[in-house]
Amino acid sequence: MKDPPGPRQFATTHWSLVDAAKLDETSQTRAREALEELCRAYWYPLYVFVRSRGYSAADAQDLTQAFFAQIIETGGFTSADPERGRFRSYLLGAMKHFLANEWHRTQTQKRGGRVQFIEWDALDLEARYAGTSKQSDNPEHLFDREWALETIAGALQALRDEMAKTGKSDLFKALKDSLTGEDEPPRKEIAARLNMSEGAVKVAAHRLRQRFGKLLRAAIAETVSNEADLKDEMRYLVAVLRKQ
């Protein structure tokens, strides 16, 4: 399996998307693609933040959609500087500024609140939020928690895809719970099920944890601009999840 970019390369994918979203006459197509990628990565954490600030489900959806729409329409990332810190913190600050302008519902709709960059089932979204909101009454804590969960989910999906390509989906399914701290079946049981020795299962589990760690590190490296921030974000992600 090919390793992700090393931490010192800092391809900074999300910051690269910010650059692509800086509006000019030649970047319309790429800007739209950048917006859609950012939506997929950050839509729900930002929705949770807005929803927990007291907005209704419909208004929170509209405002979150409108936030991303405004970024593209007005070149809202033009002042963003990757060297100033973590993308997570930058995006949350931008949303706070957006909400501080007291956007009226009609303005939200005019600014793109009804543009479905990402389509959600409203009932499923509220059911998910009902579970999320029980974790904390602090909007920023909820945003950070969902950011952490989405980041881990992305790394797990990348690992799942890699294992599938090498015909090891069953091994991934058997061992994936150990990657996130959940209880996994006894290794003797896994070994019997997969026709492997217990020693082979132990080695496979160790390699899977190492690979997951690299993918998670690579995902976070995309949102920072230097090694120090990478280490801080890794520690912060762990700390956020320990608060659950």
PyMOL commands that set and color helices and strands:
alter all, ss='L'
color gray80, all
select helices_A, chain A and resi 13-20+28-51+57-74+82-84+87-100+105-113+122-133+139-165+169-179+187-194+198-221+227-242
alter helices_A, ss='H'
color red, helices_A
deselect
rebuild
show_as cartoon
